[in-house]
Amino acid sequence: MALMALLCMQGLWLYHTYIFFDDKIKNDLAEKFARSIEKEIYLRLDDDSRTPEGSVVEGARPDNDFYANALAFHEFLLSLGTNFSMETLDSIWSQKLSDDYASVGYLLQKTDSKGLVLEQIDKGFRDKSPLAYTVKRPIRKDNSEYLLVSVADPHRIVFGKLFLLLALSALTALFIGYCFYIQAKVLIRQERIANIRKDFTQGMVHELKKPTANILLSASVLTARKPDDPLEAHKPYIEIIRKGGNKLSSMINKIITIAKTDEDKIHLSKQTIDVKQMFEDLMEDYTPDLFSNIRFVTDFENAPVIHADREYMADVFSNLIDNAIKYSKESVAIHIKTEKAENHTLIKVRDNGIGISPKDQKRIFNKFERVRSCEEGRKSGFGLGLYYVRQIIAAHNGTIRVESTPNVYSEFTIRIPNKEQHDKTVIC
């Protein structure tokens, strides 16, 4: 607000400064024109070829202003047959104009009392502009004739005089505008950070609530069991606790890993990994009795192996499967395909879900970003999953990209270089 007030004050000051200079220059032009007419008259008066000195000039008195006396002398000269010279006036006016101002077009005219042009001299005036400034002076005491000068663009003269001031003001305005932009950018960023913090908190509560509740519920059931109850009957609860603990541990490790990647401190312990076996192990966590609506379709070309960190890559694949389930339709179909090339291995995970809009595809790998459907309350999360995936893949010198059609599918393609292309241990 202070910057806006300062900018408004500067604009108001510039406006009044312009008005001041505009009036000053117009008054100066009027004064110069009157002095030019006066000089033309006195040049004729001082002409040696006119009548002898000592003649009486009627109407000329010491207490008159200079222009009134000039008109009296002009009437006297007309009585002697010495007419006004527009060419001489043009020469005098042009000189006075060029002494103080840049070259500017003008139009000199002599008219009668009804405005009929009797004589004129055009010096680059061209068409009469609404911005032109006209000075009108009577040349006869009975106002039967007038002399006019129209200056084509007096505003250009004003801006010429104000150039330095306007340049400095423009720089100041740009600086103030830049400060306003920075301030607005900071405020927007602060608001975004506040929203991110809020979303992260809500997502964290949502993600932690279910496994924690399952663990507590299962633990209470196990605590309440009788000593003679067979352990086999309680294995499902033990499995729920195990999976819930693994999920919590995975979330904690993900956040720790992201912090390490942000500080370039992640260490990879690479080994040969059978991609087919890793996915089969992961798919066991989504057993039919728990997720009867999930169907996996696999195509492991030549049963490829990759050289990577087993724990991190398991997290990467698990994240992609979780997302496929989370953002799919009621009947979930997850297609997993691998393709081995000479220099790299491609791993594709495709779902039949809600898809991702082109706008969201550009930002889903950013930290704390979640697609619009999430923000509308359909699903929740930390907004760290795909950021984590991208960081881990980048640590392996690989890449990840997404292709998607809204309400049809999303497919994530991971490209991992082959073993000979990178070292056994990589430090990001």
N, C-alpha and C positions, 0 to 999 in steps of 0.2 A: 504493500500500500504506500509505503514511504517513497519507493522508487517511482511508482505511478504518479504520486503527487509532485515529485521533483520533475518528472518528465512533463507534466501538465503545466507547471510553473515556468519551465523553460520555453515551452511552446507559446504560452501567453506572453512571456517577455519578448520572444522573437517577433510575435505579431505586433506588439506595440512599438517595438524598435523599427519594424518595417513601415508602419503607419507614420512614425515620426520622420524617417528618412524620405518617404514618399512625399509627404507634405513639404518637407524642406526643399527637395529637388524641384518640385512643381513650382513652389514660390520663387526658387532661384531661376528657373526657366522663364517665368513671367517677368522677373526683374531684368534678366538679360535681354529679353525681347524689347522691353520698354527702352532700355539703354541703347540697344541697337538702332531703334527708330530715332531716338534723340540724337545719336551720333550722325546718322545719315542727314538729318536736318541741319545740324551745325556744320557738317562738311560743306553743304551747299551755301550756308550762311557765310562761311569763311572763303568762299570762292572769289578770287581776285577779279574775275570777269563780270561780277554783278555790279549793282549800283554803288555809288560812292558812299562812304561811311557818313554817319550823322543822321541817318533816316530814323524816324520814330516808329517803333513797333507797338501797335495797339494791343493791349491785354497782357503784355509781359511786365511782371512786377517782381521785385525781390522776395516778397512774402508768398509767392506761388510755389507749388511743388515743381520739380524739374520737368515733369511731363506736360503740365499745363503751360509752362513757358515755351517748351518745345513746340506745342501746337500753335501757340501765338506766332512764333517765328515761322512755322510752316505756312500759316495763313498769309503772313507778310511776303514770303518767298513766292507763293502762288500768285499774289497780286502783281508781282514783278515778272511773272511768266516762267518762273523756275519750278518745274514739276518734280514730284517725288520720284526717286529712282529705285525700282524694285531690285535691279542688279546690284546697286551699291548696298542696299539693305541685306541682300543675300550674302554678299561678301563679308559684311560686318558680323552678321548672325552666325555664319558658318565658322568664322574665326573664334568667336566667343564660345561657341559650342564645343569646338575641338580643343580649346584650352583646358577645359575642366572635365569633359566627358568623352567617352569613346565615340567612335563614328556611329551615327544613328540617322536614319532617314527622316526627312521632314518635308512639309509642304507650305510654301509661302503664298498667301493670297491677298488680293485687294478686292473688297466687295462693296456694294452699295448698302443702303440701310435695309433693303429687302433681302439681302443675302446673295444677290446676283454677282457672280465672279466677274470682275473687270480685268484682272490680270493675275497670273500665278506663275510660280516657279516650283517645279517638282524635283526634289533631290532624294530619290530612292524611297519615296513614301508609298508608291503603288496604291493599292486599294485602301480605303479608309477603314481602319481597324477599330472595333469597339474599345480596345485598350488604349487607343491614341489619346494624347493629351493636347488640347487646343487652347491657345492663348489668343484673346481677341482684344484689340486696342483701337479706339477711334483715332482717325487721322485728320478729321475735320471737327472744328468746334461745334458745328451744328449736327454732328453725328450722322452726316450723310454718307460718309465713307469710313470703312474699317480696314485695318490690317490684321491678318490672322496668321498664326504659325501652328501647324499640327505636327507634333512629334510622334513618330510611328509607334514607339514602344518605350515609354519612360520607365516602365517596370524593369526593363533590362538595365537601365542606368542605375536604378535602385539596387538591383541584385549585384551589379558590378561594384558598387560602393560597399555592399555588405558581404562581399565574397569571403573575406577572411573570417568575419564573424560567423557567417553561415557554415563555413567549413569546420570551424572549431565547435560550433553548436551541433553540427551533424555528428562529429566524432564523439562529443559528449553524449548525444542521444543514442548513438550506437553502443557506447560503453554502458549506459544505463539500461538499454534494451538487452545487452548481453548479460548484465547482472540480473535483470529480471528473468531472463531465460534460465540462467544457472539456478536462481532461487526456485523457480517453478520446477525445474528438473529435480532439484534436491527434495522439494516437497512431494513430488510424484514418487520419487524413489523411496522416500520415507514411508509414504502411504503403502507402496507396494511391499516394502519390507514388513510393515505392520500386518498387511493382509497375508503375506507368506508365513509370518510367525503364527497368526491365527489359524491359517489352514494347516500348518504343520502340527500345531497343538491338537486341533480337532482330528487330524488324520492319525496322529500318534495314539490318541485316546481310543479311536475307533479300531485301529489295527491291534493294539495291545489288549483291548477289552475282551475279545473273544477267546484267545488262547489262555489268557489269565483266568477267565471265568471257567473254562473247561478244566484247567489244571486244578483249580480250587474245588470245583464240584467233584472231580474224580478223586482227589485226595480225601475229601470228606467221606465219600463212599467207601474208600479203602480203610479209612480210619474207623468207620462204623462197623466194618465186617466182623463177624464172630471168629474166634480163634479156630474153630473147627470147619469154617467155610473153605472149600477147595480153592486153591490159588488160581486154578484154570478159569474159574468163573469170573475172576477179576482182571484177567489179562486185557480185555478191551479198555478198561480204565487206565491200566498201566500204559497201554499204547497211546491213549489220548494224552496222558501226561508227557510221554516221550516226545510225541509230535508237537505238543504245545511248547515244551521246553526248547525243542529244536527251532521252532518258529521264532520264539523270543530271542534265542541265541543268534539266529540268522539276522534278525533286525538289528541287534546290537552290533554284530560284526560288520554289517553293511554300513552303519553310520560311522564306525571307527575307520573302516576302509576308505570311505569317502573323505574323511578328515585327513587321512594319510595321503591320498592322491592329490588333494588340494595343496598339501605341503611337499609334494614330490618325494614322499618317503615310503612308497609301497615297494615291497620286495616280493618277487615271484620265484617260487621254487618249481621249475618246470620238469615235467616228466612225460613219458609217452602215455597218451590216454586213448582208449578205445571209445570212440564217440557213441557207437551203438550200445555198448555195455553201460555207459554213463546214463544215457537216456532211459534205458530199460530199468536201471536202478531208481531213477527219478520217478518214472511212471508208476512204480510200485506204491508210491505214497498216495496216488490217486486211485485207490482200489474201488472196484465196482460197488461194494456194499456201502461205501460212503458217498461216492459220486457216480451214481448209476447213469447219469445223463452225459457222461464224458466219454468220447471215443477218440482214440489215437490212431492215426494212419501214418505209418513210417515207410521210408524209402532210403535205406542206408546203402548207397552205391559203393560197392567194393569194401564195405565195412571199414571206412577210413579211420586212421589214427591221427591225432594232432599232438603237437609238443606244446604243453601249456601247464599252468598251475591247476591241479585237480580241484582244490577247494574253491578257488575263485571261479573256474569255469562251471562247476556244479551250481554255484550261486547264480551265474549268468543264465544258464539254461532254465533253472528253477524260476527265476524272475520272469522269463519269457512265457513259460507255461502258466504261471500264476496270472499274468496279465491276459493271456488268451482265455483263461477260464473266467476271470473277473469281468471282461468286457465282451464276452460272447453271448449268444442268445440262449434260450432255455436248453436246447439240445446242442451240446458243445462238440465240435469236430476240430481236432487239432492235427494238422499235417506237419510232420517233421521229415525233412529231406536233406540229404548231404550230397555234395558233388565235389569230387577230387580233381584238381587240375595239376599242371606241372609245378606251379610255384605256390599254390595255395589251396585251401579247402573251404568250400562254401557250406554253411549250415543255415537252413531255412526253417523258420517256425511260422506257420500260417494258421489263422483262426477263421471262424465264420461269424464274427461278432459285429459290433456296431460300427466298426471302422473309425478312421481318423480323418478329419477334414484337412484339405491342403494347407490351410492356415495353421492348424495345430501341428501338422507334420514338421513344420520348420522349427518348432520349439519344444517338442516333447522330450528331447535329450538334455534340455537345460535343467539345472538344479531347481527343485521345488515346483517344477511345472507339471500341471495335470491338464488333461484334455477337457474340453467344455462339458462333456457329459458328466464328468466327475464333479465339476463345480456346481452342476445343477442337482447334485445329490444322488445320482444313480449309484456311483461307487466312490470309495474314498481311499486315501493312502497318504504316504509321506510326500509324494512327488519326487522321490529320490531313486526309484527303481531303475528307470531307463537311464538316468544320469549315471548311476552306479555301473550299469551294464556297459555304457559307452566308455567310462573311465577304465574299466578292467580290460575291455577289448583293445583300447588304445595302448594300455600297458603291454599288451602282447603284440604290439605293432600291427594290429589289425584294424578293420573298419566295420561299422554297422550302419545299415540304411533301412528305411521303411518304405513299403509301397502299400497303399490302402485306397479302398473305395468305400465311402460312407455307407453303412447299413449292408455291406456285402462281406468284406474281409479286411484283414490287416496281415501283412507278411513282413517279418524281420529277417534280414539276410546278414549273417556274420561272415566276414572274410578273415581267415587266419592264415598267416604265412606258414609254409612248410618248415620243418625242423632245421634244415640247412641254412635258412635265411635269417635266423636270429640265435642269440647265445642261449646257454643253459639257464642263466639268471639275468633278469632285466630289472634295472632300477629306474623308475620313472622320475 
